Amino acid sequence: MSVPGRTSGAALDRSGVLSGSVVRQLRGAHLGMLPIVGALLLIWVVLGAINPAFLSAENLVNLTLQSAPTGIIALGVVLVLLVGQIDLSVGSVSGLAAAVLAVGTVNLDWPVGLAILAALAVGVVVGLGYGLLSTRLGLASFVFTLAGLLILAGVQLRVLGPSGSINIPFESWLVRTVQQGFLAPAAAWGLVVVVVVGYAALRVVDHLRRVRAELPSPGLGRIAIRTAVLAAVLVGTVAYLGTARGIGYTVVLFVALVVVVDVLLRRTRWGRSVRAVGGNRRSALLAGVAVRRTVVSCFVACSTFAALGGILAAGRLAAANQGTGAADTYLTAIAAAVIGGTSLFGGRGSAWSAVLGVLVIQSIANGLTLLNLDTATRYIVTGAVLLLAIVVDMLIRGRREV
């Protein structure tokens, strides 16, 4: 006696294994990224149609340079969100780091390298403090990071002093590197070759290991297709941006950090701990995961990335002032992480969320500026995109819980 529906379901499994696998992937981590990739392409097409200058090589170079500092801050926010926490003070941390950098190099005559280390140390100390408040006292991250936002903003004003603004000399190697540092064409193409070959080699090695372990693995054909797509994207990007100034050093730094964090999240015990804590903290604790250490490490990484973003922002503007790390900085960073596909509820997201999210937000800002539209319109459009991303996130979460 057959059970109604059992036969049809089995038949579907036999005849549509690939489609079923794809559906499961879409409902998993990749679903948060596919819509935003489509949205980003749509935004570029629309803005390019309205104003062709948006898609010019020179403007896209500016877009990448604008995205790097905020993207690095958003990368740290991704890590905090993955463990089910939030950091509202990343803007103030970046502003304080920029102030420490400027005061150290200009007022105290420190070497630029020493000033950068001091600014990064600010991020490490703040992150450690947040981690201890969360793990030892059990305080809600929304509360103590909101307090931190106000406290650090006040400290930033104290560090800057009565003038409220400090200009960093253009002769500084930091300013020259951030503003005028671009890969030479040969270096850019060599980097493309290294990335493509390295990606293909890692995929093939992983495929062979899974085959030996008798685990399911994508075939060599799929690996070849993915490698070809990656190569096409990189070649097209380098070739087109190369017609202007090319790839900035800060952009390379941003992407390199994203790759490192992505590998750590996917390939290490720490990365598995991060997702376990964000997915279900109690279950992770019962499974022997070092929950406190994982949460502290994410807060430290978040604040350190925020400090680095502030350093790059100060280098790009050749100054640190009261507006560095202003309120829209943390709003933009958090919005970028969420729009890029990182869940507000923890456990789901990717380092590449920072790249996609910040490109969407900066594309909107850049395009609307070219159209001579005001800041109010930019906020409205960005807020609408953020709301849509949160709705999609909640729908995915609700579907998983069914």
N, C-alpha and C positions, 0 to 999 in steps of 0.2 A: 504494500500500500504506500503510495507516494504522498508526500506532504505537499500541499499546494504551494507553488512558488519555488520549491526547492530545486526542481529540475531546471526551470528557466534560469534561476540564479547560477546554477552550476554551469549551464551552457554558456551563460554570459562570461563566466570566469574563464572557461576553456577558449572561447572564441575571441575574447577581448582582453587578454592578459595585459597587453601593452597599454590599451586605453585605460584599463583600471589602474595600472601603475601611474600613468600620467595624471589621472584624476586625484590619486592620493598625494602625488607631489604637489599638485596645484592647491590642494587643501592644506598642505603643510607649509613649510617655511617659504617656498618659492612663490606662493600666492600673494604674499605681501609685496613682492618685488615686481611681478609682471604688470599689474595695473599701473604702478608708478612709472615704469619704463615707457609704457604706452602713453601715459599722461605727459611725460617729459617730451617725447617725440611730438605729441600733438601741440604742446605749448610752443615748441620750436617752429613747427610748421605754421601755426597761426601767426605768431609774432613775425616770422620771416616773410609771410605773405603781406602783412600789414606794413612792415618796414623792412625792406631787404637788407638794410644796414645791420640788422640784428645778427644775421647769419654770416656777416663778413668775417674774415679770418682775424682781423685786428680786434673786433668786438668780442669774438669768442676767446681770444687770448686774455682780454681784460676780464671776461667772465670767469675764466679758470683762476686768475690771480685773486679776484674778489672772493672766490669760493674757498680757497685753501685755508685761511685762518679760521673762519666759521666752521668749515668742515672738520677741522681737527678738534675743535671744541665739541661738535656734534658727535664725533667718534667716541669721546669720553662719555657723553650722555647715553649713547647706545649701551655701553657696558653697565652703567648704573641701572638703566631700565631693564636690562636682561636679568638682573637679580631682584627685580620687583621693587626698586627704590627710585628716587628722583633727586636731582640736584638743581635747585633753583638759583644757586649762587655762582654758576659758572661764569656769568658775565662779570660779576664783581671780582672773582678770582683772576680773570684775564686782565681786568683793568688794574688791579693791584700789582700783578706781575709786570705789566707795562710800566707802571709808575716806579717800581723798584729798579727796573732796567734803566729807565731814563735818569733817575736820581743817581744811580750808581755810576753810569758812564759820564754824565755831564757834571753833576755837582761834586761827586766824590772822586772823580778821575780814576775809577776802576777800569781795568781792561774789560773789553766787551765780553770776552768769554766768562770772566768772573761774574759780571753782572747778569749774564744769562743763567748761570748756575744758581745765583741767589734768587732770581725770579722763579726758576723751576722749583727751588726748595720751598718757596711759598706754597706752591701747589701741593707738594708732598705733605707738608705740615698740615695744611687745611684738610686734605683728604684723610690723613691719619686721625685727625680730630673728629671728623664726621663719622668715620668707621667705628671709632670707639663709642661715640654717642649712640650709634645705631645698635651695635652688638652688645655693649656692656650695660647701657641704661635702657635700651629698648625704645628709644624715642622715635617718633615718626619722622622720616626723612623730610617730608614736606615742611614740618615745623622748624627743625633745626637748620635746614638749608635756607629757609626764608629768613630766619634770624641772621644766618651767616651772610646773606645778601646785603642786609642793612649794615651789619658790623663791618664787613670788608669794604663796602662802599665808603664808610666813614674813615676807615684806615687809609684807603686810597687817597682821600682828600688831604689827610694829615701828611702823608708821604710827599704829595705833590707840593705842599706848602701854599703860601698866600697867593702866589701867581696862578696856581691851578693848571699850569701848562708848562711843559718843558720840551724844547726842541732838541732833537738828536741830530748831530752834525751829519751832513750828507756824505762827508768823507769816511764815516764809519763803515767798516766792511759789512756790518749787519744791514745797514740801509742800502748799500750798493748791491748786496746779494739779493735782498728781498725785492727791490725795485727794478734792478737791471740784470739780475742773474738768469740767464737762459742757457739751456743745453746747446752745445754746438751741434750742427746737423749730423756729423759723424757719430757723436755720442748718443744722440737721440735714436738714430737707426740701429746702432749697436745695442742699445737698451731694448729695442723692440725684438731684435734677434734673441737676446738672452732670455727675455720674458717668454716668448713663444716656445723656444726650445725647452726651457725649463718647465713650462706648463705641460708640454707634451710628454717629457720624460717622467715627470711626477705621475701623470695620469697612467702611463703605460706601466710603471712600476707598481702602482696601486692595483691596476687590473691584474697583473701577474700574481701579486700577493693574494688577492681575493680568489683567483682561480685555484691556486694551490690549496687554499683553505676551504675550497668548495663552497664559496659564498657567491651570491649573485653579483654580477658586475656588468657595467655597460660594455658593449663590444668595442673592438678596435675601430670599427666604422664610426660609431658615435663619438669616440675620442677624436678621430680625425676631423669630423665635422665641427666639433667644439673648438678644436685647435685652429681650424681654418677661419671660423667666425671671429675668434679672438685676434688672429693675425690681420684679418680684413679691417677690423675696428681700429687696431693700433696703427696699421699702415695708413689708413685714411685720416686718422687724427693727426699723426705726425706730419704727413704730407701737406694737409690743409693748413694747420697752424704754422707750419714751416714757411708758408708764403708770407707770413707776417713776422712776428718776433720769435715764435716757436714755443717750446715748453719751458715754463719757469721752474727754477729750482724749488720754490715753495710748493708747486704743484707736484713735483716728483717726490718731495718729502711727504706730502699728504697721502699720496697713493701708496708710497712705501709703508707708511704707518698702517694704512688700511689693510694691506696685504699681510703684514706681520700679525696684526690683531686677528684677522680672519683665520690665519693658520693656527694661532694659539687657541681660538675658539673651537675649531673643528678637529684639531689634531693632538691636543694635549689634555691631560687629566684636569688641569685648571679650567680649560674651556668647557669640559663636560660638567665640572662642578658648578660653573656659572649658570649653565642652562638648568641643571638639576635644582639649584637653589631658587631660581626664578620660576621654575615650573611648579614645584611643591616643596616649600622650605622644610616642612615637618618630615616629609618622606626622605628628603636629602639628608636630614640629620640622622634619621633612623638607619639610613644606608651607610653611615660612616663618613659622609662628606664633611670636610672642615668648613662649616657654614660661616662661622665668624671670620675666619681668615679670608675666605672668598669674598665676602661682602666688603671687608676692609680694603682688600686689593683693588676692587672695582672703584671704590670711592677715591683711593689714592690715584689710580690711573685717570679717572675723570678730572680731578682737580689739576693733575699734572698736564694733561692735554689742554685744559682751559688756560693754564699759565703759558704753555707754548703758543697757543692761539693768540694770546695777548702780546707775546713777544713779537710774533710775526706781524700783527696789526700795527704795533708801534713802529716796527721797521718799515712797513709799507707807507705809513703816514709821516715817518721821520719825526714823530712826536708822541708824547703821552699827555693826555689832558683829562679833565673831569668827564668828558664824554666817552673816553675809551672804556669799552665794556659796559656801555649804558644798557638800559632796560631791554631794548630790542635785541641785544646780543644773546641773552639767555633765552628769550622767547624764540628767536630765530633758530638757535641751536637745538632746543627741545623740539620745535616744530619740524626741523629737518630730520631728526631721528625718527619721529613718529610718521611723518609723511613717507620716509624711505622704507617703511615696513616694520619697524621695531614696535612690539606690542607694549602698551602702557601697563599691561598686567604681568609682564615678566615672562621669561622663558622662551620667547620667540623673537628673532631678529638676526641681523647680520651686520658685520662691519661695513659692508657695502651699502647698508641703509644710509650711512652718513653721506656717501658720495651722491647717491640718487636724490636724497632729500635736499641737500644743500644746492644741488644743481637746479632742482625745481624752484626753490625759493629765490635763488640769485637770478635765475632766468626771468622769473616774473618781475623782480625788482629792476633788472637791467632793461628788459623789454619795455616796461611801463615808463621808465625814465626816457628811453629813446622816443616814446610816443608823447613826451611832455605831459604825462599825467601826474597828479600830485601823490604825496605820501599816503593820504587817506585811501585812495584807490588801491594802492599796493597792499596796505594792511587788510582791506576788505577781501581782495582776491586771495591773498595768502591765508587768511582766516578761513575762507570757504574751502580751500584745498585741504587745510588741516582738518576741518570738520569732516570732510568726505573721507579722509584717511582714517579718522577715529571710528567712523561708522563702519567702514570696511573691516577694521580690526575687531570691532565688537561682533559683527556678523560672523567672522571666521571663528572667534572664540565661542560664540553660541552654537555654531554648527559642530564644533569639536566636542562640546559638552552633551550634545544630543545622543 
